[in-house]
Amino acid sequence: MSFEIVYTSVRRGLRTGSRGFCTVAATEGIPRALQEKMESFSGYSHHEATGGDLPVNHSHFVVRIQRKVYHILSRVADAGKDYSGRTNKIAHHLALTTAETERFPGGPASLFADEAFWVTEWERDPQEFPPDRLPQAALEPSESFDTWEYVFRDKGWAGVPAGIVDGNMKPVSIIVPSPTHNLDLLSEAMLLVPLEHRWEICFATYFLRQAPGTVCHWKFVLERTEEARRMRARSLGGVVDHAKQNAAPPETRFVEAARQCDPESAWDQTAAERQTATERDAPVREFSDSGGRGHQRRSRSRFAQPRHPAARRRPRRGRQIEDDDDFEDEPAVAVPVRDSAGFARKAGVWAVIGLVGVAIAVLAFAGFRQLR
């Protein structure tokens, strides 16, 4: 079941007694822990966005709430002034389960195209939303990658963020001169990601800071912000910087696919490489020349952890042991044996000490009574 909330500054919120920045609309029956987590994604900075159009942050994060995994899509933007005259913001969050994401194979970015669904202002009384309100996914955008060519002078840069599906999943920071084209840049870059991996990509088109307990793979950062300065000085992942337009992106199949406007060519190579890796790590059976029962050898993946020798070939509970060979690989374990004679001697010594102590106490008490 999907859930959504709208968060902004109002005189009266949905919860009794709430005012100021609070939830003004929510799906009926939303879990309290999920609502609080969605509210925490409502951060917005008016000070960082100086000059030009104020940015809109379209984001997608994956969280675990009460043993359930949710994909949270958010639209956070400026909302003018609130009832007290202060700067205001409005955040609309949508939480989908993993099963619900299968209805949108185009990925999370495609859901932001339905502008009629996302709330951009709130002048009404607090209300509850009916369950399972969902946006309409947009059709695939053009495969020309024109927006990347316009902003970065080379459409091949669109292949740099898409390269994370190769397995390293390191974050990529995309420093842009203005927020005007961020959603188009996001949608075009997502074309290079195979359909089955698009919901694995977490992103923010107006990245400010890392939210606790989340991962952000694609970070769109505005020029002249503190985050842009930090990314240029030291970044743990890749950086696509509009200020370095004379530089060329690294030559990868994703970069080439973007330049050729053929994103599916990158998909085909990704699928082929994953198939090769699967076959390399698959179990291999070897049989003896005599025709008897052979043994099975499993090639170990580079991610596999070595097993402790004592954990090998241990029979399951309730299984009848038919052959002593079931435990031939297990090391012998020394079991400590209690020395009964030594234990008896120690017990006798402590008993004698106890009796002597009692006798001394009795004599002391008797002497004390005579003195009185």
VEXDOVO-727395 format. One record per residue (C-alpha): residue number from 1; residue in three letters; x, y, z. Coordinates in pm, 1 decimal. Layout:
BEGIN
resi->NUM; resn->ALA; px->X; py->Y; pz->Z
...
This chain:
BEGIN
resi->1; resn->MET; px->0.0; py->0.0; pz->0.0
resi->2; resn->SER; px->134.3; py->345.5; pz->-90.5
resi->3; resn->PHE; px->135.1; py->639.4; pz->151.4
resi->4; resn->GLU; px->185.8; py->1012.3; pz->105.3
resi->5; resn->ILE; px->210.8; py->1329.0; pz->310.1
resi->6; resn->VAL; px->225.5; py->1703.4; pz->243.3
resi->7; resn->TYR; px->448.3; py->1907.4; pz->475.5
resi->8; resn->THR; px->451.7; py->2289.7; pz->495.4
resi->9; resn->SER; px->401.2; py->2581.5; pz->736.0
resi->10; resn->VAL; px->37.2; py->2652.6; pz->825.3
resi->11; resn->ARG; px->-171.8; py->2785.1; pz->1112.8
resi->12; resn->ARG; px->-327.0; py->2445.1; pz->1179.8
resi->13; resn->GLY; px->-184.2; py->2107.5; pz->1090.2
resi->14; resn->LEU; px->-346.2; py->1768.3; pz->1048.6
resi->15; resn->ARG; px->-249.1; py->1651.9; pz->1395.5
resi->16; resn->THR; px->-439.4; py->1817.6; pz->1677.4
resi->17; resn->GLY; px->-247.4; py->2111.8; pz->1819.8
resi->18; resn->SER; px->14.6; py->2122.6; pz->1543.7
resi->19; resn->ARG; px->106.6; py->2447.4; pz->1368.1
resi->20; resn->GLY; px->403.2; py->2594.8; pz->1185.7
resi->21; resn->PHE; px->597.8; py->2339.9; pz->984.1
resi->22; resn->CYS; px->394.4; py->2023.9; pz->1009.4
resi->23; resn->THR; px->200.3; py->1767.8; pz->806.8
resi->24; resn->VAL; px->-117.8; py->1913.1; pz->658.9
resi->25; resn->ALA; px->-229.4; py->1610.5; pz->457.7
resi->26; resn->ALA; px->-157.5; py->1238.9; pz->482.4
resi->27; resn->THR; px->-289.5; py->904.4; pz->365.8
resi->28; resn->GLU; px->-540.1; py->757.3; pz->606.0
resi->29; resn->GLY; px->-377.3; py->494.1; pz->827.7
resi->30; resn->ILE; px->-16.0; py->588.9; pz->754.3
resi->31; resn->PRO; px->224.0; py->432.9; pz->1009.7
resi->32; resn->ARG; px->356.3; py->691.4; pz->1253.0
resi->33; resn->ALA; px->720.9; py->587.8; pz->1205.0
resi->34; resn->LEU; px->690.4; py->615.4; pz->826.7
resi->35; resn->GLN; px->531.0; py->960.3; pz->849.9
resi->36; resn->GLU; px->809.3; py->1089.7; pz->1074.3
resi->37; resn->LYS; px->1071.9; py->950.9; pz->837.8
resi->38; resn->MET; px->907.7; py->1118.6; pz->539.1
resi->39; resn->GLU; px->889.8; py->1447.4; pz->728.6
resi->40; resn->SER; px->1266.9; py->1428.8; pz->783.4
resi->41; resn->PHE; px->1319.2; py->1449.0; pz->404.2
resi->42; resn->SER; px->1158.5; py->1794.9; pz->390.0
resi->43; resn->GLY; px->1477.7; py->1996.6; pz->424.9
resi->44; resn->TYR; px->1521.9; py->2295.6; pz->195.3
resi->45; resn->SER; px->1763.5; py->2590.0; pz->186.0
resi->46; resn->HIS; px->1664.6; py->2926.3; pz->45.3
resi->47; resn->HIS; px->2006.1; py->3074.1; pz->128.4
resi->48; resn->GLU; px->2205.9; py->2828.9; pz->-83.5
resi->49; resn->ALA; px->1996.0; py->2904.1; pz->-391.4
resi->50; resn->THR; px->2108.9; py->3256.8; pz->-474.5
resi->51; resn->GLY; px->1996.7; py->3424.1; pz->-794.3
resi->52; resn->GLY; px->1780.8; py->3289.6; pz->-1072.9
resi->53; resn->ASP; px->1503.8; py->3038.4; pz->-1029.7
resi->54; resn->LEU; px->1469.9; py->2871.2; pz->-693.0
resi->55; resn->PRO; px->1543.4; py->2498.9; pz->-727.3
resi->56; resn->VAL; px->1300.4; py->2212.3; pz->-685.9
resi->57; resn->ASN; px->1442.2; py->1903.6; pz->-520.5
resi->58; resn->HIS; px->1315.8; py->1580.9; pz->-677.2
resi->59; resn->SER; px->1457.9; py->1291.0; pz->-481.5
resi->60; resn->HIS; px->1432.8; py->916.1; pz->-437.6
resi->61; resn->PHE; px->1559.6; py->729.0; pz->-131.4
resi->62; resn->VAL; px->1519.2; py->376.0; pz->-0.9
resi->63; resn->VAL; px->1451.0; py->325.1; pz->370.4
resi->64; resn->ARG; px->1353.1; py->39.9; pz->600.5
resi->65; resn->ILE; px->1070.9; py->108.0; pz->845.0
resi->66; resn->GLN; px->950.0; py->-163.1; pz->1083.2
resi->67; resn->ARG; px->1098.4; py->-443.0; pz->868.5
resi->68; resn->LYS; px->944.1; py->-301.2; pz->550.6
resi->69; resn->VAL; px->1134.9; py->-144.4; pz->264.0
resi->70; resn->TYR; px->990.2; py->174.7; pz->118.0
resi->71; resn->HIS; px->1092.1; py->382.8; pz->-181.4
resi->72; resn->ILE; px->1030.8; py->745.9; pz->-88.0
resi->73; resn->LEU; px->986.3; py->994.3; pz->-371.6
resi->74; resn->SER; px->983.9; py->1359.8; pz->-272.0
resi->75; resn->ARG; px->923.5; py->1696.6; pz->-429.5
resi->76; resn->VAL; px->1042.7; py->1984.2; pz->-209.2
resi->77; resn->ALA; px->1028.8; py->2346.3; pz->-325.8
resi->78; resn->ASP; px->994.0; py->2707.5; pz->-221.7
resi->79; resn->ALA; px->640.6; py->2814.1; pz->-121.9
resi->80; resn->GLY; px->670.0; py->3191.5; pz->-84.3
resi->81; resn->LYS; px->573.0; py->3328.6; pz->258.4
resi->82; resn->ASP; px->378.6; py->3151.2; pz->529.8
resi->83; resn->TYR; px->104.8; py->3296.6; pz->752.8
resi->84; resn->SER; px->364.6; py->3469.7; pz->972.5
resi->85; resn->GLY; px->557.1; py->3627.6; pz->685.6
resi->86; resn->ARG; px->852.6; py->3389.7; pz->702.4
resi->87; resn->THR; px->996.0; py->3201.3; pz->404.5
resi->88; resn->ASN; px->802.2; py->2882.8; pz->345.4
resi->89; resn->LYS; px->855.7; py->2551.7; pz->169.6
resi->90; resn->ILE; px->626.3; py->2272.1; pz->64.0
resi->91; resn->ALA; px->718.0; py->1905.1; pz->52.0
resi->92; resn->HIS; px->511.0; py->1628.2; pz->-101.4
resi->93; resn->HIS; px->632.5; py->1275.0; pz->-24.6
resi->94; resn->LEU; px->517.2; py->943.4; pz->-169.3
resi->95; resn->ALA; px->619.7; py->605.5; pz->-23.3
resi->96; resn->LEU; px->594.9; py->292.3; pz->-237.7
resi->97; resn->THR; px->664.3; py->-66.4; pz->-147.2
resi->98; resn->THR; px->899.8; py->-270.0; pz->-362.5
resi->99; resn->ALA; px->605.1; py->-456.3; pz->-511.7
resi->100; resn->GLU; px->441.9; py->-128.9; pz->-613.3
resi->101; resn->THR; px->755.2; py->-8.4; pz->-791.6
resi->102; resn->GLU; px->716.2; py->-295.0; pz->-1038.4
resi->103; resn->ARG; px->420.7; py->-106.5; pz->-1185.9
resi->104; resn->PHE; px->662.0; py->165.4; pz->-1299.7
resi->105; resn->PRO; px->945.9; py->0.5; pz->-1493.8
resi->106; resn->GLY; px->1061.1; py->339.3; pz->-1620.2
resi->107; resn->GLY; px->1206.5; py->410.2; pz->-1277.1
resi->108; resn->PRO; px->1142.8; py->674.4; pz->-1010.8
resi->109; resn->ALA; px->1226.9; py->974.3; pz->-1231.0
resi->110; resn->SER; px->934.7; py->897.8; pz->-1461.9
resi->111; resn->LEU; px->681.9; py->964.0; pz->-1181.2
resi->112; resn->PHE; px->781.4; py->1328.5; pz->-1143.5
resi->113; resn->ALA; px->647.4; py->1411.5; pz->-1489.5
resi->114; resn->ASP; px->288.0; py->1397.5; pz->-1360.6
resi->115; resn->GLU; px->267.6; py->1759.9; pz->-1246.2
resi->116; resn->ALA; px->-102.9; py->1729.7; pz->-1162.9
resi->117; resn->PHE; px->-25.0; py->1477.5; pz->-888.4
resi->118; resn->TRP; px->246.1; py->1664.7; pz->-698.5
resi->119; resn->VAL; px->123.0; py->1935.5; pz->-460.6
resi->120; resn->THR; px->293.3; py->2271.4; pz->-514.8
resi->121; resn->GLU; px->88.5; py->2494.2; pz->-279.4
resi->122; resn->TRP; px->-149.6; py->2453.5; pz->13.6
resi->123; resn->GLU; px->-432.2; py->2696.7; pz->88.4
resi->124; resn->ARG; px->-684.8; py->2443.2; pz->217.7
resi->125; resn->ASP; px->-777.0; py->2291.7; pz->550.5
resi->126; resn->PRO; px->-587.7; py->1980.4; pz->666.2
resi->127; resn->GLN; px->-716.3; py->1661.8; pz->505.8
resi->128; resn->GLU; px->-662.1; py->1290.2; pz->471.8
resi->129; resn->PHE; px->-585.3; py->1141.0; pz->130.9
resi->130; resn->PRO; px->-762.8; py->827.7; pz->8.0
resi->131; resn->PRO; px->-537.3; py->520.9; pz->-10.0
resi->132; resn->ASP; px->-335.2; py->421.3; pz->-317.2
resi->133; resn->ARG; px->-322.1; py->758.5; pz->-490.3
resi->134; resn->LEU; px->-49.8; py->723.0; pz->-752.6
resi->135; resn->PRO; px->96.1; py->946.0; pz->-1022.5
resi->136; resn->GLN; px->99.0; py->857.2; pz->-1388.7
resi->137; resn->ALA; px->439.9; py->757.4; pz->-1520.6
resi->138; resn->ALA; px->568.5; py->955.6; pz->-1816.8
resi->139; resn->LEU; px->667.8; py->807.8; pz->-2149.3
resi->140; resn->GLU; px->1038.1; py->762.1; pz->-2212.8
resi->141; resn->PRO; px->1201.9; py->1095.2; pz->-2303.6
resi->142; resn->SER; px->1391.0; py->1150.5; pz->-2625.0
resi->143; resn->GLU; px->1713.6; py->953.3; pz->-2660.7
resi->144; resn->SER; px->1901.9; py->1252.3; pz->-2801.8
resi->145; resn->PHE; px->2065.5; py->1358.9; pz->-2469.3
resi->146; resn->ASP; px->2033.8; py->1717.9; pz->-2587.0
resi->147; resn->THR; px->2015.4; py->1856.3; pz->-2232.2
resi->148; resn->TRP; px->2354.2; py->1710.0; pz->-2141.7
resi->149; resn->GLU; px->2504.1; py->1854.5; pz->-2456.9
resi->150; resn->TYR; px->2353.6; py->2196.6; pz->-2379.4
resi->151; resn->VAL; px->2477.2; py->2211.2; pz->-2017.6
resi->152; resn->PHE; px->2808.3; py->2022.5; pz->-2043.3
resi->153; resn->ARG; px->2890.8; py->2063.6; pz->-2416.6
resi->154; resn->ASP; px->2929.9; py->1686.3; pz->-2450.6
resi->155; resn->LYS; px->2637.5; py->1446.8; pz->-2429.4
resi->156; resn->GLY; px->2881.8; py->1172.3; pz->-2332.9
resi->157; resn->TRP; px->2887.3; py->1308.3; pz->-1976.7
resi->158; resn->ALA; px->2543.4; py->1148.0; pz->-1930.5
resi->159; resn->GLY; px->2719.9; py->811.2; pz->-1923.4
resi->160; resn->VAL; px->2929.5; py->893.4; pz->-1615.3
resi->161; resn->PRO; px->2651.0; py->864.7; pz->-1352.9
resi->162; resn->ALA; px->2504.8; py->564.6; pz->-1535.3
resi->163; resn->GLY; px->2833.2; py->378.6; pz->-1492.0
resi->164; resn->ILE; px->2754.2; py->294.5; pz->-1129.5
resi->165; resn->VAL; px->2553.0; py->-6.5; pz->-1245.5
resi->166; resn->ASP; px->2887.3; py->-170.3; pz->-1321.3
resi->167; resn->GLY; px->2898.9; py->-267.0; pz->-955.2
resi->168; resn->ASN; px->3096.8; py->-1.1; pz->-766.5
resi->169; resn->MET; px->2785.2; py->207.2; pz->-677.8
resi->170; resn->LYS; px->3003.3; py->504.3; pz->-581.5
resi->171; resn->PRO; px->2818.8; py->837.8; pz->-566.1
resi->172; resn->VAL; px->2849.1; py->1085.1; pz->-852.1
resi->173; resn->SER; px->2819.5; py->1460.1; pz->-791.6
resi->174; resn->ILE; px->2689.8; py->1664.2; pz->-1085.3
resi->175; resn->ILE; px->2770.6; py->2034.5; pz->-1043.3
resi->176; resn->VAL; px->2534.2; py->2247.8; pz->-1252.3
resi->177; resn->PRO; px->2520.3; py->2624.4; pz->-1314.6
resi->178; resn->SER; px->2144.9; py->2647.5; pz->-1247.2
resi->179; resn->PRO; px->1864.1; py->2415.8; pz->-1138.4
resi->180; resn->THR; px->1653.6; py->2475.4; pz->-1449.1
resi->181; resn->HIS; px->1742.7; py->2155.2; pz->-1633.6
resi->182; resn->ASN; px->1812.3; py->1914.5; pz->-1347.2
resi->183; resn->LEU; px->1504.0; py->1698.6; pz->-1392.8
resi->184; resn->ASP; px->1572.7; py->1666.7; pz->-1766.6
resi->185; resn->LEU; px->1935.7; py->1575.5; pz->-1696.0
resi->186; resn->LEU; px->1815.7; py->1313.4; pz->-1450.2
resi->187; resn->SER; px->1562.1; py->1161.6; pz->-1689.9
resi->188; resn->GLU; px->1809.7; py->1142.2; pz->-1977.3
resi->189; resn->ALA; px->2084.3; py->983.1; pz->-1763.9
resi->190; resn->MET; px->1834.8; py->727.8; pz->-1635.5
resi->191; resn->LEU; px->1782.2; py->609.2; pz->-1994.9
resi->192; resn->LEU; px->2128.5; py->453.2; pz->-1984.4
resi->193; resn->VAL; px->2041.4; py->241.5; pz->-1678.6
resi->194; resn->PRO; px->1881.0; py->-96.8; pz->-1755.3
resi->195; resn->LEU; px->1516.7; py->-114.5; pz->-1651.3
resi->196; resn->GLU; px->1576.8; py->-371.5; pz->-1378.6
resi->197; resn->HIS; px->1825.8; py->-141.9; pz->-1199.9
resi->198; resn->ARG; px->1653.0; py->195.9; pz->-1215.2
resi->199; resn->TRP; px->1480.4; py->165.0; pz->-878.4
resi->200; resn->GLU; px->1820.9; py->93.6; pz->-719.8
resi->201; resn->ILE; px->1942.8; py->445.9; pz->-801.1
resi->202; resn->CYS; px->1889.6; py->704.3; pz->-525.8
resi->203; resn->PHE; px->1917.7; py->1068.8; pz->-627.9
resi->204; resn->ALA; px->1849.1; py->1431.6; pz->-536.6
resi->205; resn->THR; px->1823.0; py->1711.7; pz->-792.3
resi->206; resn->TYR; px->1901.2; py->1974.8; pz->-526.0
resi->207; resn->PHE; px->2142.5; py->1799.0; pz->-292.9
resi->208; resn->LEU; px->2223.3; py->1976.3; pz->32.7
resi->209; resn->ARG; px->2347.2; py->1715.8; pz->279.3
resi->210; resn->GLN; px->2331.7; py->1343.4; pz->337.7
resi->211; resn->ALA; px->2026.3; py->1233.0; pz->533.2
resi->212; resn->PRO; px->2101.1; py->986.4; pz->815.4
resi->213; resn->GLY; px->2056.4; py->623.9; pz->717.4
resi->214; resn->THR; px->2037.7; py->692.5; pz->341.8
resi->215; resn->VAL; px->2255.7; py->659.5; pz->34.4
resi->216; resn->CYS; px->2251.2; py->911.3; pz->-251.9
resi->217; resn->HIS; px->2408.0; py->787.1; pz->-576.0
resi->218; resn->TRP; px->2339.9; py->1088.7; pz->-801.0
resi->219; resn->LYS; px->2382.1; py->1429.5; pz->-634.4
resi->220; resn->PHE; px->2291.0; py->1736.3; pz->-836.9
resi->221; resn->VAL; px->2473.9; py->2027.4; pz->-674.5
resi->222; resn->LEU; px->2431.9; py->2395.9; pz->-752.5
resi->223; resn->GLU; px->2728.6; py->2611.1; pz->-845.0
resi->224; resn->ARG; px->2846.0; py->2862.2; pz->-580.2
resi->225; resn->THR; px->2717.4; py->2652.0; pz->-291.3
resi->226; resn->GLU; px->2911.2; py->2511.8; pz->1.2
resi->227; resn->GLU; px->2842.3; py->2159.9; pz->-120.5
resi->228; resn->ALA; px->2990.6; py->2239.5; pz->-464.1
resi->229; resn->ARG; px->3307.4; py->2372.0; pz->-301.8
resi->230; resn->ARG; px->3329.9; py->2062.4; pz->-86.0
resi->231; resn->MET; px->3282.6; py->1827.3; pz->-380.6
resi->232; resn->ARG; px->3552.1; py->1999.5; pz->-584.2
resi->233; resn->ALA; px->3794.8; py->1986.2; pz->-291.7
resi->234; resn->ARG; px->3729.9; py->1626.1; pz->-197.6
resi->235; resn->SER; px->3478.0; py->1380.7; pz->-330.3
resi->236; resn->LEU; px->3447.3; py->1012.6; pz->-243.9
resi->237; resn->GLY; px->3301.3; py->939.6; pz->-586.6
resi->238; resn->GLY; px->3296.1; py->1085.8; pz->-934.5
resi->239; resn->VAL; px->3239.0; py->1451.0; pz->-1020.2
resi->240; resn->VAL; px->3078.0; py->1590.7; pz->-1335.6
resi->241; resn->ASP; px->3158.8; py->1961.9; pz->-1332.9
resi->242; resn->HIS; px->3012.5; py->2206.9; pz->-1584.1
resi->243; resn->ALA; px->3309.1; py->2437.9; pz->-1519.3
resi->244; resn->LYS; px->3543.6; py->2183.3; pz->-1680.4
resi->245; resn->GLN; px->3383.2; py->2180.4; pz->-2021.7
resi->246; resn->ASN; px->3719.3; py->2140.5; pz->-2194.6
resi->247; resn->ALA; px->3771.4; py->1806.1; pz->-2021.9
resi->248; resn->ALA; px->3640.5; py->1484.7; pz->-2176.1
resi->249; resn->PRO; px->3457.5; py->1211.2; pz->-1986.1
resi->250; resn->PRO; px->3630.5; py->874.7; pz->-1942.5
resi->251; resn->GLU; px->3570.6; py->640.7; pz->-2232.9
resi->252; resn->THR; px->3316.5; py->380.3; pz->-2123.2
resi->253; resn->ARG; px->3036.3; py->198.5; pz->-2301.4
resi->254; resn->PHE; px->2784.8; py->428.1; pz->-2127.1
resi->255; resn->VAL; px->2962.3; py->739.4; pz->-2252.0
resi->256; resn->GLU; px->2974.9; py->597.2; pz->-2603.1
resi->257; resn->ALA; px->2607.9; py->493.8; pz->-2588.5
resi->258; resn->ALA; px->2511.0; py->850.6; pz->-2492.6
resi->259; resn->ARG; px->2714.1; py->999.4; pz->-2775.5
resi->260; resn->GLN; px->2558.3; py->758.6; pz->-3023.0
resi->261; resn->CYS; px->2210.1; py->819.0; pz->-2875.2
resi->262; resn->ASP; px->2172.6; py->442.6; pz->-2836.6
resi->263; resn->PRO; px->2123.7; py->368.8; pz->-2464.2
resi->264; resn->GLU; px->2016.7; py->9.3; pz->-2518.9
resi->265; resn->SER; px->2363.1; py->-77.8; pz->-2648.1
resi->266; resn->ALA; px->2493.5; py->-18.1; pz->-2295.1
resi->267; resn->TRP; px->2216.8; py->-239.1; pz->-2158.3
resi->268; resn->ASP; px->2318.6; py->-529.0; pz->-2382.9
resi->269; resn->GLN; px->2681.2; py->-516.0; pz->-2270.2
resi->270; resn->THR; px->2578.8; py->-493.6; pz->-1905.4
resi->271; resn->ALA; px->2356.5; py->-801.1; pz->-1938.6
resi->272; resn->ALA; px->2631.7; py->-992.4; pz->-2117.7
resi->273; resn->GLU; px->2888.5; py->-913.4; pz->-1849.8
resi->274; resn->ARG; px->2651.9; py->-1013.6; pz->-1570.4
resi->275; resn->GLN; px->2579.9; py->-1342.1; pz->-1749.0
resi->276; resn->THR; px->2953.6; py->-1408.9; pz->-1776.7
resi->277; resn->ALA; px->2999.3; py->-1337.8; pz->-1406.3
resi->278; resn->THR; px->2711.1; py->-1571.5; pz->-1320.2
resi->279; resn->GLU; px->2858.4; py->-1852.6; pz->-1525.9
resi->280; resn->ARG; px->3200.1; py->-1796.3; pz->-1370.2
resi->281; resn->ASP; px->3061.9; py->-1830.6; pz->-1019.3
resi->282; resn->ALA; px->2826.5; py->-2121.7; pz->-1097.8
resi->283; resn->PRO; px->2890.9; py->-2468.2; pz->-945.0
resi->284; resn->VAL; px->3088.9; py->-2713.8; pz->-1161.9
resi->285; resn->ARG; px->3045.0; py->-3090.7; pz->-1135.2
resi->286; resn->GLU; px->3341.5; py->-3323.9; pz->-1184.5
resi->287; resn->PHE; px->3303.7; py->-3697.7; pz->-1229.0
resi->288; resn->SER; px->3561.4; py->-3974.8; pz->-1186.7
resi->289; resn->ASP; px->3681.6; py->-4172.6; pz->-1487.2
resi->290; resn->SER; px->3557.3; py->-4496.2; pz->-1333.1
resi->291; resn->GLY; px->3198.3; py->-4388.0; pz->-1365.3
resi->292; resn->GLY; px->3144.3; py->-4383.6; pz->-992.9
resi->293; resn->ARG; px->3003.9; py->-4096.9; pz->-792.9
resi->294; resn->GLY; px->3228.5; py->-3796.8; pz->-822.0
resi->295; resn->HIS; px->3233.1; py->-3476.6; pz->-626.4
resi->296; resn->GLN; px->3107.5; py->-3127.5; pz->-679.7
resi->297; resn->ARG; px->3342.0; py->-2829.1; pz->-690.8
resi->298; resn->ARG; px->3198.6; py->-2480.7; pz->-646.5
resi->299; resn->SER; px->3399.7; py->-2187.1; pz->-770.5
resi->300; resn->ARG; px->3410.5; py->-1924.8; pz->-499.6
resi->301; resn->SER; px->3284.5; py->-1576.7; pz->-577.0
resi->302; resn->ARG; px->3513.9; py->-1288.8; pz->-490.4
resi->303; resn->PHE; px->3249.0; py->-1175.2; pz->-241.7
resi->304; resn->ALA; px->3218.2; py->-1516.0; pz->-71.7
resi->305; resn->GLN; px->3337.3; py->-1543.9; pz->286.8
resi->306; resn->PRO; px->3553.2; py->-1844.9; pz->384.7
resi->307; resn->ARG; px->3372.8; py->-2092.2; pz->601.8
resi->308; resn->HIS; px->3509.9; py->-2197.7; pz->936.8
resi->309; resn->PRO; px->3636.0; py->-2559.9; pz->928.3
resi->310; resn->ALA; px->3406.2; py->-2656.0; pz->1215.6
resi->311; resn->ALA; px->3104.2; py->-2547.4; pz->1009.9
resi->312; resn->ARG; px->3170.6; py->-2787.7; pz->720.5
resi->313; resn->ARG; px->2959.6; py->-3097.5; pz->665.9
resi->314; resn->ARG; px->2757.0; py->-3059.6; pz->982.8
resi->315; resn->PRO; px->2434.2; py->-3267.7; pz->960.8
resi->316; resn->ARG; px->2098.1; py->-3098.7; pz->999.8
resi->317; resn->ARG; px->1894.0; py->-3145.0; pz->1313.3
resi->318; resn->GLY; px->1689.6; py->-3460.9; pz->1303.8
resi->319; resn->ARG; px->1897.2; py->-3621.5; pz->1029.2
resi->320; resn->GLN; px->1997.2; py->-3983.4; pz->1086.1
resi->321; resn->ILE; px->2373.1; py->-4028.8; pz->1069.6
resi->322; resn->GLU; px->2445.9; py->-4330.2; pz->849.5
resi->323; resn->ASP; px->2821.5; py->-4297.1; pz->804.9
resi->324; resn->ASP; px->3102.6; py->-4177.7; pz->1027.5
resi->325; resn->ASP; px->3248.8; py->-3995.1; pz->727.1
resi->326; resn->ASP; px->2992.2; py->-3718.8; pz->783.2
resi->327; resn->PHE; px->3230.0; py->-3571.6; pz->1038.8
resi->328; resn->GLU; px->3563.1; py->-3656.4; pz->881.3
resi->329; resn->ASP; px->3645.1; py->-3285.7; pz->816.8
resi->330; resn->GLU; px->3562.2; py->-3160.4; pz->1165.0
resi->331; resn->PRO; px->3854.1; py->-3091.1; pz->1399.6
resi->332; resn->ALA; px->3867.5; py->-3268.7; pz->1730.5
resi->333; resn->VAL; px->3743.0; py->-3055.8; pz->2014.9
resi->334; resn->ALA; px->3893.7; py->-3099.8; pz->2360.3
resi->335; resn->VAL; px->3629.0; py->-3120.8; pz->2632.3
resi->336; resn->PRO; px->3753.8; py->-3025.4; pz->2981.2
resi->337; resn->VAL; px->3703.6; py->-3297.1; pz->3246.8
resi->338; resn->ARG; px->3648.0; py->-3200.2; pz->3610.8
resi->339; resn->ASP; px->3907.5; py->-3338.1; pz->3856.8
resi->340; resn->SER; px->3675.7; py->-3482.6; pz->4127.1
resi->341; resn->ALA; px->3957.3; py->-3559.0; pz->4375.2
resi->342; resn->GLY; px->4097.3; py->-3207.1; pz->4359.9
resi->343; resn->PHE; px->3749.5; py->-3064.0; pz->4397.0
resi->344; resn->ALA; px->3691.0; py->-3270.9; pz->4712.3
resi->345; resn->ARG; px->4019.0; py->-3153.0; pz->4866.7
resi->346; resn->LYS; px->3933.9; py->-2788.3; pz->4804.7
resi->347; resn->ALA; px->3585.5; py->-2835.0; pz->4952.4
resi->348; resn->GLY; px->3734.0; py->-2989.0; pz->5269.6
resi->349; resn->VAL; px->3978.3; py->-2701.2; pz->5317.8
resi->350; resn->TRP; px->3700.4; py->-2443.7; pz->5288.7
resi->351; resn->ALA; px->3484.8; py->-2640.0; pz->5538.7
resi->352; resn->VAL; px->3764.4; py->-2638.2; pz->5798.1
resi->353; resn->ILE; px->3820.4; py->-2266.1; pz->5751.0
resi->354; resn->GLY; px->3450.7; py->-2206.9; pz->5801.3
resi->355; resn->LEU; px->3439.6; py->-2405.3; pz->6126.2
resi->356; resn->VAL; px->3743.1; py->-2221.4; pz->6266.9
resi->357; resn->GLY; px->3578.3; py->-1891.1; pz->6184.9
resi->358; resn->VAL; px->3259.5; py->-1992.5; pz->6366.1
resi->359; resn->ALA; px->3457.4; py->-2102.6; pz->6676.0
resi->360; resn->ILE; px->3646.3; py->-1772.8; pz->6691.1
resi->361; resn->ALA; px->3321.0; py->-1581.4; pz->6670.0
resi->362; resn->VAL; px->3165.3; py->-1783.5; pz->6955.3
resi->363; resn->LEU; px->3469.5; py->-1733.4; pz->7180.8
resi->364; resn->ALA; px->3477.0; py->-1361.9; pz->7110.3
resi->365; resn->PHE; px->3109.2; py->-1330.0; pz->7195.6
resi->366; resn->ALA; px->3154.1; py->-1521.9; pz->7524.9
resi->367; resn->GLY; px->3451.0; py->-1305.9; pz->7629.0
resi->368; resn->PHE; px->3254.6; py->-991.8; pz->7554.7
resi->369; resn->ARG; px->2966.9; py->-1108.2; pz->7784.4
resi->370; resn->GLN; px->3212.6; py->-1178.4; pz->8075.3
resi->371; resn->LEU; px->3363.4; py->-834.2; pz->8047.8
resi->372; resn->ARG; px->3019.0; py->-681.0; pz->8092.7
